[in-house]
Structure formats: structure tokens, C-alpha cells
Amino acid sequence: MNEDALARVDLFSGLSKKELQFLTNSCQERTYTAGSTLFAQGDAGVGLYIVISGKVRIIHKSNPEADEEELRVLGPGEVIGEMALLDDLPRSASAIAIDDVKVLLLPVWEFRTILRNHPDITLNLLSVLSRRLRKVEAE
């Protein structure tokens, strides 16, 4: 079942069934209740989150006294937390469950192995990051 969900994710859409099975076996399924935190701004990046069901708010605070800013809302088929895995810097934002959420967590070491072994995923990731950057620059 999770293989089908992963096949619908832009990053992994080009993978074979065997590769999707490997990816699924590398993931840990996690659930979060509405209002709970998946990860907080400043945390170390331990993995990439793939939303299977529910919606997640991505929020950012420029400093402790500032109001939080909602960056986006993500839902099924979307990926969260990839930036901290690429640059080894702390999380740049927090992820909060809007409603009950089910995710697959791909640990950082598995994520990096997959990127090394599957250049097509790396290119897909660059495309996703580029679209996000263009959107921010256009605002």
C-alpha cells in the first residue's frame, strides 16, 4: 500500500516497483494527532517526511519575539524536511499537523544512499526545490 503512495510522489515517480519496495522498506510509518509537532524549527534533520494522509502546516519564526509565518500547507504525496538533509543545518521551519496525519519517515542515511544510487531522484529533488525557490522569489 505504501508503495502505491510513494509512486504518486513527484520525487519517486520514476522508480521501478523493486526500487519502490526498497524505499518502502527503508521508511518508518508514523502518525501524528491534530496539533502535534512533526519537527520544530532548529531541530536536527533526522529524516525526510512523506505525507500519506492529512495536512501539515509549515511555519517559520524569524526570531523568538516574531509572530509565526505560515509558509505553506502540505498534503498527501508531498515531501517535508528535505532541506536539512541536504545541507546538514538545523530545520529552517516547524511542521505542525493540522488534522490527524500519517507520514513515512525516510531516515537521513537511507535518503542519501538513495540519492547517490538514483540520479533521477536527485534531479526530481532539484526540480522541486527550484519550484519552491521561484515561488518565494515571486512573492
Summary of the structure (lengths in Angstrom):
residues: 139
radius of gyration: 14.7
end to end distance: 37.5
largest distance: 48.5
contacts: 410
relative contact order: 0.23
helix: 40%
strand: 28%
